Amino acid sequence: MKQSSSAARPGVVTRSIQSHNHARIAVALQHPSLAARLRAVRRVHGWTQEQVAERANTNQAQYHKIENGKSKRPRNLDDIAAVLGVPEAALQFSSSELQNALNFLAKLQ
């Protein structure tokens, strides 16, 4: 019995899954608030708040505050962003805020 081509090449399946997750993360980063973007990206990875907090060297209670909008400028957002595999700025600012900043900078040139 012949194996399917993707089963015979596990790297193909891995790249396909990664590509799918990248697209889902891009959509997750469209949310209007830091809390919503953080929650959506965490869910794409299929992780609990506790899992992210542990990987980012913080505790679940502090992470919960950030994800629920109680902590507006968390000090450890850089660590959390690294764990989630996204740029810190992508969590801090909405895509429209980032686009406005880029447009402003382009006008300065």
Secondary structure, DSSP 8 states (H G I E B T S, - for coil): ----HHHH-HHHHHHHHHHHHHHHHHHHTTSSSHHHHHHHHHHHHT--HHHHHHHTTS-HHHHHHHHTTS-SS-TTHHHHHHHHTS-HHHHHS-HHHHHHHHHHHHHH-
